[in-house]
Amino acid sequence: MDTSPSPTAPGWPFKRYFWISIVFAVALGATALRSGFMPDDFIWLGVWDNIPPPAPLGNTPLDVYRTATGIPEHTLRLAEVGVFPWWVEPSVRVSFFRPLGSLLYGLDHLLYNRVAVAYQFHSLLWYVGLVVLAGALFKRVLPTAVAGVAMVLFAIWGSHAAVLGWLSYRSVVMSLMFGVLGLAFHIQWREQGRRNALVGALVSFTLALLCGETMVILSPYVLAYEAFSGPGKAKDKLKGLIPFGVLMAVYFAAYRAMGYGAGGSDMYLDALGTPVAWFQAMLGRVPAAIAGLTLNAPPDFIFDQSLVPLFTLLGAVGLTLFALLVWGVWPRLEAAERRTVGWMLTGAFVSTWLSNSAFAGSRTLIVPSLGTAVGLAVVLRHAWKGRAKTLRAGAVLAGAAVMAVIHVVGSPYIWWQTMDQYSQADALMGRVQARYTEAFDQEKLPHQRVVVLNAPNGIVGIYGSVRWWSSGQPLPKAWWVLSYSLYEQKVTRTGPNSLELSLTNGGHFLDSVEERIHRAARHPVRQGDEFDMKGMKVRIEEADAQGPTRISYTFDVPLEDPSLKLVQWQNKKVVPWVPPAVGGPSSALNVRVVQ
């Protein structure tokens, strides 16, 4: 499709849109320079510093995204020392094939050690590269003005902040950048018949796959392009997909053979391995993602499951508004532009489902935002060009104005707020480290087992010990966190070496998203189930269909034994928990106080 304007065509040249996009990408991306390290970054930092872990990790310097291997013996050993929680599903697998992402993160560590701003600057360069290549793709398949507007929108898209500011998600930006380049080469090969373009496409797609699974999420765009715009008849379109199909088949076979994938977790779902659970989860995740794409409503809020109905409604509203606006400008589009919009929006919609195999959040929106930016650019451009004193044109212009406010005016605010939250998360984990430092005697710690009765939230529960280990501090023999629950709990001593936790005002243990990272709801614990942590035995004393309500913990020594370091979070501090006499009064653990 020749999109170059005639010498007398009105409007800006693409070069102007290009440089505006780059300026915005750099300016907004620079806000990430203050975001610091996120909790999971400390896993990678500890691995690259070669700090001895409390038990063998799945992560290695060139394979840092292999967090849970799915090997029960390995998983249970990590649970016994407290790296994983006691309720972990032995078969849980969270292992992602991202060797180039691992390599470049390791290069940062070699060059900059733990200077987070240098890592962030490196990520910013990749983001600018992504914006450049997205703009080149848009220019190839769209009229100049629409391509330019789409590039600007993609550069400032609010949800991109969540990916850029979180360092371990750099692999997503890298994979998408190479994938977009491969898509552009694929189109060039199909439309111009250039063999070197086919080679470029396959090399680019391979690099994208070596960066991460994001290329798999991008693949619907390749299929949709062939369906809507691929040259020739149906058999020609199918033949055009053979090189890409062979590459993807080899990738999937190797991926499975090397033990990569996800399973046993509610955070990461496998559409092929557990299709029913995946589809059920998508019924809540996809509407929230659509709300994020169309209305800039951050889908991260559905971590609070009570907000799922609200975001389902917002998703329906956003999809309806967006569809009506596209329908409103549709008559103004040329046939070639309609085909391009068709495959771009189809790719965006299907990729929304694939991307939300990871738990819904702004970080899952970057691939579908590629096509959504095209759809929105078409609406904004043609709504302005077609403004007239008719009811339909006026309604479309009004709706387009609303979208412009949401996505153009609102996006910089989202960038700033996201980076502010990330910097606060970094500061929070620093405070958590300080609280544990105050609470522990580091000379005694290597001879003790830490028992944290209550974590303020799942992030502190999961990553508090990780941050401690990654900083090179002396390690206890084990670091057991008994509960991540946000509900008010009651702790009762039930024997010389035992205690139990129960919920005082309703609710259930193991029902939050954070608690289900390591054990999916489809692997429920039941009354009477026991878990042996080699020094602590856990028993589910009471449970119903929704989960446990009372849990007992029995240790191999009395609770007063100096080999146990019993602590609780209280009023934003880590304080000792002094066991009462057997039969003594219970005490409350009000986790909400310490948040």
PEDAGI-V784068 format. One record per pair of residues at least 12 apart in sequence whose ideal C-beta (glycine too) atoms are under 7 Angstrom apart, sorted by sequence separation. I is the first residue (numbers start at 1). GAP is how many residues later the second one is. If there is no record, write none. Layout:
# PEDAGI-V784068
I,GAP
I,GAP
This chain:
# PEDAGI-V784068
47,12
138,12
185,12
189,12
269,12
299,12
355,12
489,12
490,12
528,12
47,13
48,13
75,13
138,13
355,13
383,13
489,13
527,13
538,13
539,13
566,13
47,14
76,14
108,14
226,14
288,14
297,14
383,14
465,14
489,14
490,14
526,14
75,15
185,15
186,15
226,15
489,15
510,15
525,15
527,15
538,15
43,16
58,16
135,16
185,16
351,16
352,16
487,16
488,16
527,16
47,17
75,17
134,17
297,17
351,17
383,17
488,17
526,17
536,17
537,17
56,18
72,18
284,18
483,18
487,18
525,18
72,19
182,19
185,19
295,19
482,19
536,19
560,19
44,20
131,20
134,20
291,20
348,20
380,20
461,20
487,20
535,20
559,20
70,21
379,21
535,21
568,21
55,22
70,22
182,22
222,22
348,22
569,22
571,22
572,22
55,23
70,23
131,23
181,23
182,23
288,23
291,23
295,23
348,23
380,23
461,23
525,23
570,23
571,23
68,24
69,24
131,24
284,24
287,24
291,24
294,24
347,24
348,24
379,24
380,24
485,24
570,24
68,25
70,25
287,25
290,25
294,25
569,25
55,26
68,26
69,26
178,26
179,26
182,26
345,26
450,26
455,26
458,26
483,26
486,26
54,27
67,27
68,27
288,27
291,27
294,27
344,27
376,27
449,27
457,27
55,28
67,28
284,28
287,28
290,28
294,28
432,28
436,28
446,28
448,28
449,28
450,28
452,28
455,28
484,28
54,29
66,29
178,29
179,29
219,29
287,29
290,29
445,29
446,29
448,29
449,29
450,29
451,29
452,29
453,29
454,29
455,29
457,29
178,30
344,30
345,30
446,30
450,30
452,30
453,30
484,30
65,31
344,31
376,31
442,31
445,31
449,31
451,31
484,31
432,32
436,32
442,32
65,33
175,33
178,33
341,33
341,34
429,34
433,34
179,35
432,35
433,35
454,35
511,35
175,36
179,36
186,36
511,36
58,37
62,37
65,37
127,37
174,37
175,37
341,37
510,37
64,38
176,38
183,38
187,38
429,38
433,38
453,38
508,38
509,38
510,38
63,39
175,39
179,39
183,39
205,39
508,39
509,39
62,40
124,40
171,40
172,40
175,40
190,40
191,40
508,40
62,41
64,41
123,41
171,41
190,41
202,41
206,41
500,41
508,41
172,42
176,42
205,42
209,42
509,42
130,43
137,43
62,44
123,44
126,44
133,44
140,44
61,45
198,45
202,45
333,45
127,46
130,46
134,46
137,46
141,46
503,46
120,47
123,47
126,47
130,47
133,47
137,47
140,47
502,47
119,48
126,48
129,48
133,48
136,48
502,48
326,49
329,49
333,49
123,50
130,50
190,50
329,50
332,50
500,50
501,50
126,51
500,51
462,52
500,52
322,53
326,53
329,53
480,53
500,53
325,54
329,54
332,54
458,54
498,54
499,54
459,55
498,55
458,56
480,56
498,56
329,57
457,57
458,57
478,57
497,57
48,58
186,58
302,58
494,58
497,58
497,60
499,60
44,61
48,61
299,61
300,61
497,61
290,62
299,62
300,62
496,62
497,62
289,63
299,63
45,64
298,64
328,64
286,66
493,66
286,67
289,67
328,67
329,67
328,68
45,69
101,69
101,70
286,70
292,70
282,71
285,71
289,71
325,71
482,71
288,72
293,72
98,73
101,73
292,73
100,74
282,74
325,74
285,75
289,75
293,75
324,75
325,75
289,76
293,76
321,78
325,78
37,79
278,79
293,79
36,80
33,84
35,85
271,86
449,86
493,86
496,86
33,87
493,87
495,87
32,88
33,88
269,88
268,89
476,89
493,89
268,90
32,91
267,91
493,91
32,92
267,92
30,94
492,94
29,95
491,95
490,96
491,96
29,98
490,98
491,98
29,99
488,100
489,100
25,102
26,102
488,102
25,103
486,105
22,106
25,106
485,106
486,106
22,109
21,110
100,110
101,110
229,110
296,110
99,111
100,111
101,111
228,111
229,111
295,111
296,111
98,113
451,113
456,113
21,114
98,114
228,114
229,114
296,114
449,114
451,114
454,114
455,114
228,115
296,115
448,115
449,115
450,115
451,115
452,115
453,115
454,115
96,116
227,116
447,116
448,116
449,116
18,117
96,117
448,117
450,117
225,118
296,118
224,119
224,122
224,123
44,124
453,124
14,125
41,126
221,126
41,127
220,127
24,128
28,128
38,128
40,128
439,128
38,129
14,130
21,130
25,130
35,130
37,130
38,130
220,130
17,131
21,131
24,131
220,131
17,132
20,132
24,132
32,132
11,133
14,133
18,133
32,133
159,133
218,133
11,134
14,134
17,134
21,134
217,134
17,135
29,135
439,135
454,135
456,135
3,136
12,136
438,136
453,136
217,137
454,137
158,138
216,138
217,138
435,138
436,138
456,138
457,138
3,139
5,139
435,139
456,139
1,140
3,140
3,141
3,144
218,149
217,150
221,150
214,153
359,154
97,158
97,161
97,163
95,164
96,164
95,165
95,166
93,168
94,168
93,169
93,170
92,171
93,171
94,171
91,172
92,172
91,173
92,173
94,174
89,175
70,189
69,190
176,190
176,191
70,193
143,194
169,194
172,194
142,195
166,197
142,198
141,199
162,199
162,200
163,200
162,201
159,203
163,203
159,206
160,206
159,207
159,210
303,210
157,212
154,215
154,216
157,216
154,219
153,220
150,223
153,223
150,224
153,224
150,227
149,228
146,231
149,231
142,232
146,232
149,232
146,235
134,236
138,236
145,236
277,245
267,246
266,247
266,250
267,250
266,251
156,252
158,252
265,252
158,253
161,253
165,253
265,253
153,254
157,254
161,254
165,254
266,254
156,255
264,255
265,255
266,255
156,256
158,256
162,256
166,256
264,256
158,257
161,257
165,257
161,258
264,259
1,335
82,383
28,384
31,384
35,384
38,384
31,385
34,385
36,386
28,387
32,387
35,387
36,387
38,387
31,388
35,388
38,388
34,389
37,389
36,390
39,390
35,391
86,394
82,396
85,396
81,397
82,397
80,398
81,398
82,398
82,399
54,415
53,416
51,418
51,419
39,420
42,421
51,421
54,421
43,423
46,423
87,423
39,424
42,424
46,424
42,425
45,425
92,426
39,427
43,427
92,427
42,428
89,429
88,430
89,430
87,431
88,431
89,431
87,432
85,433
84,434
89,434
87,438
87,444
86,445
86,447
86,452
80,453
79,454
80,454
